[in-house]
């Protein structure tokens, strides 16, 4: 029996991860922040450990986790959120040496490069990988002018390190940069200016697994058509597709980085052209991992097999699956002006190829708990303001 620990097990991808690992004869443990969440409700998580809520995963969290690892044998640890992924990457050598638990995250130098949008875009510029024009920006006239001249308008101010669309601000001229950069730097410390890529409302999520020999063993591509918040957020409706060009773009980047293991890219297509632009690499498990599972590719199982040096099983990819994150899709419906015009219809609830990433007949409670958690969050005025601001 293999014991796998999920960090930030309260996140929406926890039930899908646990279900996928269930096929490897794995006992799944999850550290969750509270009990009202999708992960805690999942029947495929064998043991839930409730920890206090930590805004910053520092010494207190480290003491909590290390105490648990001393008491319980764990063979592999998988982070499901940005905070725990960063924490695990920074403490990976210590954890693996002391507890002999494989940390399924990149080593700190590569992790820090991947999560930093400015450093990643600088690498793309240097190596010729497709990306939006991007420049580091500081709060002085010379830096503002230089960045604006190179990037052009419209543009977005965005944190070098952030989660989802948080902190991203649209700017149309130099004066707007001057007005908004002080607040952005005060909150996020370092920012970039990036060309705003106008698209048709669709972006792409590309997942790949690259082995130690540099071979891409499997891939999955999500065409994301609904997301919340509406101006850029988490997928609430997508369809799995195949596209050799997207796989080639991402494979080339992973080859240059000598990346081993699972990787997840966000890519956008510029409106009126076939040009694809890399936006970021998410150095942790994305919320949309269920899209891969229902399309025939069991990435969580591959990750554990690779980390534990077991034979890695590969899969036949079956695109054409539609995946809804129903809790978020309800929010999209409430706030989108296209709620009755969108095709396929929002009211298409069933079908041979329709799946839900936040619940299923085999594990129904996560959807209910996820909805309750979402309602509780949106009852908080500060959370609501941050999510729905223009």
ZIFEN-V839160 format. One record per backbone hydrogen bond with DSSP energy under -1.0 kcal/mol. CO is the residue of the C=O (numbers start at 1). NH is the residue of the N-H. If there is no record, write none. Layout:
co: [CO | CO]
nh: [NH | NH]
This chain:
co: [2 | 3 | 3 | 4 | 5 | 6 | 7 | 8 | 11 | 13 | 14 | 15 | 16 | 17 | 18 | 21 | 22 | 25 | 27 | 28 | 28 | 29 | 30 | 31 | 32 | 32 | 35 | 37 | 39 | 47 | 49 | 56 | 58 | 59 | 60 | 61 | 62 | 63 | 64 | 65 | 66 | 67 | 68 | 75 | 76 | 77 | 78 | 79 | 81 | 82 | 83 | 84 | 85 | 86 | 87 | 91 | 92 | 93 | 94 | 95 | 102 | 103 | 107 | 108 | 109 | 110 | 111 | 116 | 117 | 118 | 119 | 120 | 121 | 122 | 123 | 124 | 124 | 130 | 133 | 135 | 138 | 140 | 141 | 142 | 143 | 144 | 145 | 146 | 147 | 148 | 154 | 155 | 156 | 157 | 158 | 160 | 163 | 165 | 169 | 171 | 173 | 174 | 175 | 176 | 177 | 180 | 181 | 182 | 183 | 184 | 185 | 188 | 190 | 191 | 192 | 193 | 194 | 198 | 203 | 204 | 205 | 206 | 207 | 208 | 209 | 210 | 211 | 215 | 218 | 220 | 221 | 222 | 223 | 224 | 226 | 226 | 228 | 229 | 234 | 236 | 237 | 237 | 238 | 239 | 240 | 243 | 244 | 245 | 246 | 247 | 248 | 249 | 250 | 251 | 252 | 253 | 254 | 261 | 263 | 264 | 265 | 266 | 266 | 267 | 268 | 270 | 275 | 277 | 280 | 282 | 286 | 288 | 289 | 290 | 292 | 293 | 295 | 297 | 298 | 299 | 300 | 301 | 302 | 303 | 304 | 305 | 306 | 321 | 322 | 323 | 324 | 325 | 326 | 328 | 329 | 330 | 331 | 332 | 336 | 338 | 345 | 347 | 351 | 353 | 355 | 365 | 366 | 367 | 368 | 369 | 370 | 371 | 372 | 373 | 374 | 377 | 380 | 381 | 382 | 383 | 384 | 385]
nh: [27 | 75 | 76 | 29 | 78 | 31 | 80 | 11 | 14 | 17 | 18 | 19 | 20 | 21 | 22 | 24 | 25 | 2 | 4 | 46 | 47 | 6 | 49 | 9 | 34 | 51 | 37 | 41 | 42 | 30 | 32 | 58 | 62 | 63 | 64 | 65 | 66 | 67 | 68 | 69 | 70 | 71 | 72 | 102 | 5 | 104 | 7 | 285 | 85 | 86 | 87 | 88 | 89 | 90 | 91 | 95 | 96 | 97 | 98 | 99 | 77 | 105 | 111 | 112 | 113 | 114 | 115 | 120 | 121 | 122 | 123 | 124 | 125 | 126 | 127 | 128 | 129 | 278 | 195 | 193 | 140 | 144 | 145 | 146 | 147 | 148 | 149 | 150 | 151 | 152 | 196 | 171 | 194 | 169 | 192 | 117 | 166 | 168 | 157 | 155 | 177 | 178 | 179 | 180 | 181 | 184 | 185 | 186 | 187 | 188 | 189 | 190 | 160 | 137 | 158 | 135 | 156 | 271 | 224 | 267 | 222 | 265 | 220 | 263 | 217 | 261 | 214 | 211 | 209 | 207 | 241 | 205 | 239 | 203 | 236 | 237 | 234 | 232 | 228 | 325 | 225 | 226 | 323 | 223 | 320 | 247 | 248 | 249 | 250 | 251 | 252 | 253 | 254 | 255 | 256 | 257 | 259 | 210 | 208 | 282 | 206 | 279 | 280 | 204 | 277 | 273 | 270 | 268 | 266 | 284 | 289 | 291 | 293 | 294 | 297 | 296 | 318 | 299 | 302 | 303 | 304 | 305 | 306 | 307 | 308 | 310 | 309 | 240 | 355 | 238 | 357 | 329 | 330 | 332 | 333 | 334 | 335 | 336 | 339 | 342 | 348 | 349 | 354 | 322 | 324 | 369 | 370 | 371 | 372 | 373 | 374 | 375 | 376 | 377 | 378 | 380 | 384 | 385 | 386 | 387 | 388 | 389]
